[in-house]
Every structure is written in C-alpha cells, then in structure tokens.
Amino acid sequence: MQRNKGNGLAIVLIGLGALMLLGMLAPLVHGLFRMLFPVLLIALGYYAVKSGRKFIGWAVMFVGVMSLIAKLSWLIGPLLGLGLVVIGISVLKGGGRRSTY
C-alpha cells in the first residue's frame, strides 16, 4: 500500500465527516460556520472589488456585513446601549461647558 503526503488531509476530512454524521461535532461546526460564512462573504466581496468587479463585489460584501450584523446583534444591542449611557453621563457632567467655534 502506497501513501502519499496528501492522504493526511483526506483522513482528517473523513474523520470530521464521520463525527458530523454521528452528531457529535455538529454543534461546534454549526457555531463556527455560522460566523465564518458572513466573514467569507465579506472577504470574497473585497476580493471582487479589488479585481475590478465592483458591483458584484459591493453586493456580496453588503450581504456579508448585514448577515454578520444580524449574527452579532446579541452583542451589538447591549454595546450600543452602554455607549448611549456613557455619552449621556458625559453630557450631564459637562452640560454647561460647551464651546462654539
């Protein structure tokens, strides 16, 4: 039996596929690909823009950004609220000391 250097990747892929079929690795892979797919769309869109296909590149990048924002909404909402509270407190502390140019 002859072994090539490329057999290692094939064995890893077969093992991952078997684990996914058994349901043991599905939650981990699902969580990874849920975030990875929008990032890949953004990267492909950027590559398309740089290679001269501006319309399709911006469209793919827009879909990727919107998808990533939707996936990270659980984090963006509280951060936005925290930012608004910080800005409100800073406005209250320095309320009368505004200068105009």
C-alpha positions as CSV (number, residue, x, y, z in Angstrom):
1,M,0.0,0.0,0.0
2,Q,1.4,3.3,-1.1
3,R,1.0,6.5,1.0
4,N,1.1,10.0,-0.4
5,K,1.6,13.2,1.6
6,G,-1.9,14.3,0.6
7,N,-3.6,11.4,2.4
8,G,-3.4,13.1,5.8
9,L,-5.9,15.8,4.8
10,A,-8.2,13.1,3.3
11,I,-8.1,11.1,6.6
12,V,-8.9,14.2,8.6
13,L,-11.8,15.1,6.3
14,I,-13.2,11.6,6.6
15,G,-12.9,11.7,10.4
16,L,-14.7,15.0,10.6
17,G,-17.4,13.9,8.3
18,A,-18.0,10.7,10.3
19,L,-18.2,12.7,13.5
20,M,-20.7,15.1,11.9
21,L,-22.8,12.2,10.8
22,L,-22.8,10.8,14.3
23,G,-23.9,14.2,15.6
24,M,-21.0,14.6,18.0
25,L,-19.4,17.5,16.2
26,A,-22.4,19.3,14.8
27,P,-22.9,22.0,17.4
28,L,-19.3,23.0,17.2
29,V,-19.2,23.1,13.4
30,H,-22.6,24.9,13.3
31,G,-21.3,27.6,15.6
32,L,-18.1,28.0,13.6
33,F,-19.7,28.2,10.2
34,R,-22.5,30.5,11.5
35,M,-19.9,33.2,11.9
36,L,-17.4,32.1,9.2
37,F,-19.8,32.3,6.3
38,P,-20.5,36.0,6.6
39,V,-16.8,36.7,7.0
40,L,-16.1,34.7,3.9
41,L,-18.7,36.7,2.0
42,I,-17.0,39.9,3.1
43,A,-13.6,38.6,2.0
44,L,-15.0,37.5,-1.4
45,G,-16.7,40.8,-1.9
46,Y,-13.5,42.6,-1.1
47,Y,-11.5,40.4,-3.5
48,A,-14.1,41.1,-6.2
49,V,-13.9,44.9,-5.7
50,K,-10.1,44.8,-5.8
51,S,-10.1,42.6,-9.0
52,G,-12.4,45.1,-10.9
53,R,-15.9,43.6,-10.4
54,K,-17.1,46.5,-8.3
55,F,-20.9,46.0,-8.5
56,I,-20.9,42.3,-7.6
57,G,-18.1,42.8,-5.0
58,W,-20.0,45.5,-3.2
59,A,-23.2,43.5,-3.3
60,V,-21.6,40.4,-1.9
61,M,-19.8,42.5,0.8
62,F,-23.1,44.2,1.7
63,V,-24.8,40.8,2.2
64,G,-21.9,39.6,4.3
65,V,-21.9,42.7,6.5
66,M,-25.7,42.6,7.0
67,S,-25.5,38.9,7.8
68,L,-22.7,39.4,10.3
69,I,-24.5,42.3,12.0
70,A,-27.6,40.0,12.3
71,K,-25.5,37.2,13.8
72,L,-23.8,39.6,16.3
73,S,-27.0,41.5,17.3
74,W,-26.9,39.9,20.7
75,L,-23.6,41.8,21.3
76,I,-24.3,45.0,19.3
77,G,-27.5,45.9,21.1
78,P,-26.0,45.9,24.6
79,L,-22.9,47.7,23.4
80,L,-25.0,50.4,21.8
81,G,-27.0,50.8,25.0
82,L,-23.8,51.1,27.1
83,G,-22.4,53.7,24.7
84,L,-25.6,55.8,24.9
85,V,-25.4,55.6,28.7
86,V,-21.8,56.7,28.7
87,I,-22.5,59.6,26.3
88,G,-25.5,60.7,28.4
89,I,-23.4,60.7,31.6
90,S,-20.6,62.7,29.9
91,V,-23.2,65.2,28.6
92,L,-24.6,65.6,32.1
93,K,-21.2,66.1,33.7
94,G,-20.1,68.7,31.2
95,G,-23.5,70.2,30.4
96,G,-22.8,73.9,30.8
97,R,-19.2,74.0,29.4
98,R,-19.8,73.7,25.7
99,S,-17.8,76.0,23.5
100,T,-18.8,77.0,20.0
101,Y,-16.4,77.9,17.2
